[in-house]
């Protein structure tokens, strides 16, 4: 069973990736300096943080959690900060992603080994 520290480091990887992706959208194809710097540093940190959980948890499980929650959080940032609209199918899809992450963590034997 992964420790709380493993999940905390995975959460840090997710946060770094969300920050980097948000900055990427503002970098204007890397033509704006500071959003570009935040993007590069954020992705570097995301992968550095990701390197620990991937050593103690199955790669597919780590990637499912990282990418799934990353998508949900990036969508939340775009909705809250940038006013992007979410329709009912988008919200339903996001809820299914969250449900999938929960199912993997609660019911999968792969996480426990």
Buried (B, 14 or more C-beta within 10 A) or exposed (E): EBEEEBBEBBBBBBBBBBBBBBBBEEBEEEEBEEBBEBBBBBBEBBBEBBEBBBEEBBEEBBBBBBBBBBBBBBBBBBBEEEEEEBEEEEEEBBEEBBEEBEEBBEEBEEBEE
